[in-house]
Amino acid sequence: MAVSSSSPPSPAESPWWSPGVYADRRPFLLARGRIAATLRAAFAAEDFVEVETPALQVSPGNETHLHAFGTDLLAADGTARRLYLRTSPEFAAKKLLAAGEPRIFEFARVFRNRERGPTHHPEFTMLEWYRAGAPYTAMMEDCARLLVLAAEAGGTRIFHWRGRDCDPFAAPERLTLVEAFARHARMDLEALLPPPGQAPASAPFVAAAQERGIRTAPDDSWADVFSRVLVEKIEPNLGSGRPTILTDYPVSEAALARPKPADPRFAERFELYACGLELANAFGELTDAAEQHRRFACDMDEKERLYGERYPIDTDFLDALKLMPPASGCALGFDRLAMLASGARRIEDVLWAPVAAPS
């Protein structure tokens, strides 16, 4: 007997290709297709070029908490070269900006290990786009427009997720991290920031977090505490009623974004939220190759401390940064957007063929 779409079975109960399960999922999949076609048309109308960049990369990305899939590229003689499945198309996309493309977008298949759940999948689609010569506020306007287009194509007026509602047609609220910490965590983030160029001290942040009921560990870094407060106290409150654009991240939490000229303690980075769910991450792009290398090296040192592994740094990417024009870019989790805009309950409902779950 087919299971109602209001109560889909878990992957362990029945495979995704079971006719009954598939019949329940098919309306969401068709909505996904309409949404993708609508967004493609919107980018084309603004003279964006759709690109396709390779999934195999020298470096999968150098963010501390992202985990990649590695593989070996074999030459004819059997010599192996270690490559990785990308966690984002960002490095290749920026090389295209350096080559001279002014506006590009990609529906990119990306891969992240150690991630699976109602809103995570080890292989998913990232909609990533870049505007050369544009301020990062242009990405905010793009995000607001894409929410409307997705909702219209998906046939919904309101996004619902885990008891929260969000009106995708409403103008997004713009909220700084300082304002969010004060409002939702009752913490003074500015007082916990170091002067520009200095490493943040974790002890005051740990004490402030503990006062707010946040559990900490003896070896927590400043970034660890920041992330925990963000996840536990702030993110669940974002995008309720209307979308939220969370802006002005501390520069230490924006590895590929340029500092704000008016206050270099903060970066030109924002994230888009709806129903407490992060949908997009955008930057005013950093083009200082030496500073980018320094940030990558620090992040890989931290990754090795936490997880006992590190990924190579793509020196070809650093060379491209020297030629890349000022630009802004945004990465949007397309599957999550399709899930909200179609009314699906979990991310696998909008994936045509989900990755097999571990037995």
Beta strands, then each sheet from edge to edge (+ up, - down):
strand 1: 49-50
strand 2: 56-57
strand 3: 69-74
strand 4: 80-85
strand 5: 103-111
strand 6: 123-132
strand 7: 159-161
strand 8: 164-166
strand 9: 173-176
strand 10: 244-247
strand 11: 259-260
strand 12: 263-267
strand 13: 269-274
strand 14: 277-284
strand 15: 327-333
sheet 1: 1+ 5+ 6- 15+ 14- 13+ 10- 9-
sheet 2: 2+ 4- 3+
sheet 3: 7+ 8-
sheet 4: 11+ 12-
end
